[in-house]
Amino acid sequence: MELSVVRYEVKDNVAIITLNNPPVNGLDITCFDDLKKIITEIRNSREVRSAMIASDCPGFFSAGDDLNSLKDIDEALVKRQPEVHQLFNDFESLPVPTLAAINGHCLGGGLELALLCDFRFMVEGSSRIGLPEVKLGMIPAFGGTQRLWPLVGKSKAVEMMYKGLQLLPEEALTAGLVNRVVKENKLFEESFDYCLRLSRQATGAIAKIKQCLNTGINKGFEAGMKMEQKSFLENIFSEDAKEGINAFLEGRKPEFKGPSSE
């Protein structure tokens, strides 16, 4: 797989996606094209059981849109926005648990990318996280208006987006925007270890839980309940469900096989 500004590797069933578009990991068409290839790779893999997205740029997870490309924006670029929305939707619905290891500033499109993940770990210190587009006379363009409020509540999301607030790590933790704040030298280690432990869970069941959650959030309670009923019927006869029940009754640790057992 040929990539330009994103690195990809699989270690112990964990897919490691590393943004490497210095100096601030600006999100541009090249980055999106790389992510599209990676999403396809993960979906087709029988090896990947969890995934984390990290950064190789010191102090920046991602500062969001490449403003140079927006300075002379044209109709052709605007027409690609639905493609980016679909790309982000595809990442959000990956059938494995996902985690964003936020090593620094995470702003605009960078936060919108992190919001796609099931978990967000952020380095402690003075880094900022938020959707400051309004300060440029713009609005979030990659799903931020829809994905922020289920995490922090409507009132906090409104305040953040109307004012362009940028939260410090501890503020983001209190708001429910990130799951954990960790020391800088421990961020990758703790993030990878968490993904590794997730990869040993019944990831086929996790994929269905994730689908039910996203359906309920995006399409409403009734649609979410129907998806739960459908997913339960598909999951209950899986090898992982049988293994989990038998292991419990036999007093041993289960050995799950993942989505292939569904």
C-alpha positions as CSV (number, residue, x, y, z in Angstrom):
1,M,0.0,0.0,0.0
2,E,1.5,3.3,-1.1
3,L,1.0,6.2,1.3
4,S,2.2,9.8,1.3
5,V,1.6,11.6,4.6
6,V,0.3,8.8,6.8
7,R,2.1,5.8,8.1
8,Y,0.5,2.4,8.7
9,E,1.6,-0.7,10.4
10,V,0.0,-3.6,12.3
11,K,1.6,-4.8,15.5
12,D,0.0,-7.6,17.7
13,N,-3.3,-7.2,15.9
14,V,-3.4,-3.4,16.5
15,A,-3.4,-1.1,13.5
16,I,-1.2,1.9,14.1
17,I,-2.1,4.9,11.9
18,T,0.4,7.8,12.2
19,L,-0.2,11.2,10.8
20,N,3.0,12.6,9.3
21,N,2.2,15.9,7.5
22,P,4.5,18.5,9.1
23,P,4.6,20.9,10.6
24,V,1.0,20.7,12.1
25,N,-0.6,17.7,10.4
26,G,-2.8,19.8,8.3
27,L,-5.6,17.8,6.8
28,D,-5.5,17.9,3.0
29,I,-6.5,15.8,0.0
30,T,-3.3,13.8,0.1
31,C,-4.0,12.9,3.8
32,F,-7.6,12.0,3.0
33,D,-6.5,9.7,0.1
34,D,-4.1,7.9,2.4
35,L,-6.8,7.4,5.1
36,K,-9.2,6.0,2.5
37,K,-6.6,3.4,1.5
38,I,-6.1,2.5,5.2
39,I,-9.8,2.2,5.9
40,T,-10.1,-0.3,3.1
41,E,-7.0,-2.2,4.3
42,I,-8.5,-2.5,7.8
43,R,-11.9,-3.6,6.6
44,N,-10.3,-6.3,4.5
45,S,-7.9,-7.5,7.2
46,R,-8.5,-10.6,9.3
47,E,-5.6,-9.6,11.4
48,V,-6.6,-6.2,12.7
49,R,-8.7,-6.3,15.9
50,S,-8.2,-2.7,17.1
51,A,-6.8,0.5,15.7
52,M,-5.2,3.7,17.0
53,I,-4.4,7.0,15.3
54,A,-1.4,9.0,16.4
55,S,0.9,11.8,15.2
56,D,4.5,12.1,14.3
57,C,4.5,15.9,14.5
58,P,5.7,17.2,17.9
59,G,3.0,19.3,19.7
60,F,0.3,18.7,17.1
61,F,-2.2,15.8,16.7
62,S,-3.6,18.0,13.9
63,A,-4.4,21.7,13.5
64,G,-7.2,20.8,11.1
65,D,-7.7,22.1,7.6
66,D,-4.8,23.2,5.4
67,L,-5.7,27.0,5.4
68,N,-3.5,27.6,2.3
69,S,-5.9,25.4,0.3
70,L,-8.8,27.4,1.6
71,K,-7.3,30.8,0.8
72,D,-8.1,30.3,-2.9
73,I,-10.9,27.9,-2.5
74,D,-12.8,26.9,-5.6
75,E,-16.0,25.0,-6.5
76,A,-14.1,21.8,-7.3
77,L,-12.6,21.7,-3.7
78,V,-16.0,22.4,-2.2
79,K,-17.6,19.6,-4.2
80,R,-15.2,17.2,-2.5
81,Q,-16.7,17.8,1.0
82,P,-19.3,15.0,0.6
83,E,-16.4,12.6,-0.2
84,V,-14.7,13.7,3.1
85,H,-18.0,13.2,5.0
86,Q,-18.2,9.7,3.6
87,L,-14.6,9.0,4.4
88,F,-15.1,10.1,8.0
89,N,-18.3,8.1,8.3
90,D,-16.4,5.0,7.0
91,F,-13.7,5.6,9.6
92,E,-16.2,6.0,12.4
93,S,-17.9,2.8,11.4
94,L,-14.8,0.6,11.3
95,P,-15.7,-2.8,12.8
96,V,-12.9,-2.6,15.4
97,P,-12.5,-0.4,18.5
98,T,-10.5,2.8,17.8
99,L,-8.5,5.2,19.8
100,A,-7.0,8.6,19.1
101,A,-3.6,9.3,20.9
102,I,-3.7,13.1,21.0
103,N,-0.1,14.3,21.5
104,G,-0.7,18.0,21.2
105,H,-3.0,20.6,19.7
106,C,-6.1,19.0,18.3
107,L,-8.2,21.7,16.5
108,G,-10.9,22.0,13.9
109,G,-10.7,19.1,11.5
110,G,-8.1,17.5,13.8
111,L,-10.8,17.2,16.5
112,E,-13.3,16.1,14.0
113,L,-11.0,13.2,13.1
114,A,-10.4,12.4,16.8
115,L,-14.2,12.4,17.3
116,L,-14.5,9.4,14.9
117,C,-12.7,7.3,17.5
118,D,-14.3,5.3,20.3
119,F,-11.7,6.6,22.8
120,R,-9.5,9.7,23.0
121,F,-6.3,9.9,25.2
122,M,-4.7,13.3,25.4
123,V,-1.3,14.4,26.7
124,E,-1.2,16.6,29.8
125,G,0.1,20.1,29.6
126,S,-0.9,23.2,27.6
127,S,-2.2,21.7,24.4
128,R,-5.6,22.8,23.2
129,I,-8.5,20.9,21.8
130,G,-11.6,22.5,20.2
131,L,-13.5,23.6,17.1
132,P,-12.3,27.3,16.6
133,E,-13.6,27.7,13.0
134,V,-16.0,30.5,14.0
135,K,-13.0,32.7,14.7
136,L,-12.2,32.5,11.0
137,G,-15.8,33.2,10.1
138,M,-16.3,29.5,9.2
139,I,-18.1,26.5,10.6
140,P,-16.9,22.9,11.3
141,A,-17.1,21.1,7.9
142,F,-16.2,17.5,8.7
143,G,-19.0,16.5,11.1
144,G,-18.1,18.4,14.2
145,T,-21.6,20.0,14.6
146,Q,-23.1,16.5,14.9
147,R,-20.4,14.5,16.7
148,L,-19.3,16.9,19.5
149,W,-22.6,17.4,21.3
150,P,-23.3,13.7,22.1
151,L,-20.0,13.6,24.0
152,V,-20.1,16.9,25.9
153,G,-23.9,17.8,25.8
154,K,-25.6,20.4,23.7
155,S,-25.0,23.3,26.0
156,K,-21.2,22.7,26.2
157,A,-21.0,22.0,22.4
158,V,-22.9,25.3,21.7
159,E,-20.5,27.2,23.9
160,M,-17.5,25.6,22.3
161,M,-18.5,26.2,18.7
162,Y,-20.2,29.6,19.1
163,K,-17.1,31.0,20.9
164,G,-14.5,28.9,19.3
165,L,-13.3,27.7,22.7
166,Q,-10.1,25.6,23.0
167,L,-10.0,23.5,26.1
168,L,-7.0,22.4,28.0
169,P,-6.6,18.6,28.6
170,E,-8.0,18.6,32.1
171,E,-11.0,20.8,30.9
172,A,-11.6,18.3,28.1
173,L,-11.5,15.4,30.5
174,T,-14.0,17.1,32.8
175,A,-16.3,17.9,29.8
176,G,-16.2,14.2,28.6
177,L,-14.4,15.1,25.4
178,V,-11.4,12.9,26.2
179,N,-11.3,9.6,28.2
180,R,-7.9,10.0,29.8
181,V,-5.1,12.6,30.3
182,V,-1.6,11.0,30.4
183,K,2.0,12.1,30.7
184,E,3.7,12.9,27.4
185,N,6.3,10.1,27.6
186,K,3.5,7.6,28.3
187,L,0.9,8.6,25.7
188,F,1.9,6.1,23.0
189,E,2.6,3.3,25.5
190,E,-0.7,3.7,27.3
191,S,-2.7,4.1,24.1
192,F,-1.2,1.0,22.5
193,D,-1.6,-1.0,25.6
194,Y,-5.3,-0.1,25.8
195,C,-5.8,-1.0,22.2
196,L,-4.0,-4.3,22.7
197,R,-6.3,-5.2,25.6
198,L,-9.3,-4.2,23.5
199,S,-8.0,-6.5,20.7
200,R,-8.3,-9.5,23.0
201,Q,-11.9,-8.8,23.7
202,A,-14.8,-10.3,21.7
203,T,-14.3,-7.7,18.9
204,G,-17.1,-9.2,16.8
205,A,-19.5,-8.3,19.6
206,I,-17.8,-4.9,20.0
207,A,-18.4,-4.2,16.3
208,K,-22.1,-4.9,16.8
209,I,-22.3,-2.7,19.9
210,K,-20.6,0.1,18.0
211,Q,-23.1,-0.3,15.1
212,C,-26.0,-0.1,17.5
213,L,-24.7,3.0,19.2
214,N,-24.0,4.8,16.0
215,T,-27.4,3.9,14.6
216,G,-29.2,5.2,17.7
217,I,-27.2,8.5,17.7
218,N,-27.6,9.0,13.9
219,K,-31.0,7.7,13.3
220,G,-32.8,7.8,16.6
221,F,-34.0,5.5,19.4
222,E,-36.3,3.2,17.4
223,A,-33.7,2.6,14.7
224,G,-31.1,1.9,17.3
225,M,-33.4,-0.6,19.0
226,K,-34.1,-2.4,15.7
227,M,-30.4,-2.6,15.1
228,E,-29.9,-4.1,18.6
229,Q,-32.5,-6.8,17.9
230,K,-30.9,-7.6,14.6
231,S,-27.4,-7.6,16.0
232,F,-28.4,-9.8,19.0
233,L,-29.8,-12.5,16.7
234,E,-26.6,-12.4,14.6
235,N,-24.3,-12.4,17.6
236,I,-25.9,-14.9,20.0
237,F,-25.1,-17.9,17.7
238,S,-21.5,-16.8,17.1
239,E,-18.4,-18.8,18.1
240,D,-17.3,-16.0,20.4
241,A,-20.7,-16.0,22.3
242,K,-20.4,-19.8,22.7
243,E,-16.8,-19.4,23.9
244,G,-17.7,-16.7,26.4
245,I,-20.6,-18.6,27.9
246,N,-18.6,-21.9,28.1
247,A,-15.5,-20.2,29.6
248,F,-17.6,-18.5,32.3
249,L,-19.3,-21.8,33.2
250,E,-15.9,-23.6,33.2
251,G,-14.2,-21.0,35.3
252,R,-11.6,-20.1,32.7
253,K,-10.5,-17.1,30.6
254,P,-12.2,-17.0,27.2
255,E,-10.2,-17.1,24.0
256,F,-12.1,-14.9,21.5
257,K,-11.6,-15.2,17.8
258,G,-13.1,-11.9,16.7
259,P,-15.3,-10.9,13.8
260,S,-14.5,-14.1,11.8
261,S,-16.5,-16.0,14.4
262,E,-19.7,-14.1,13.7
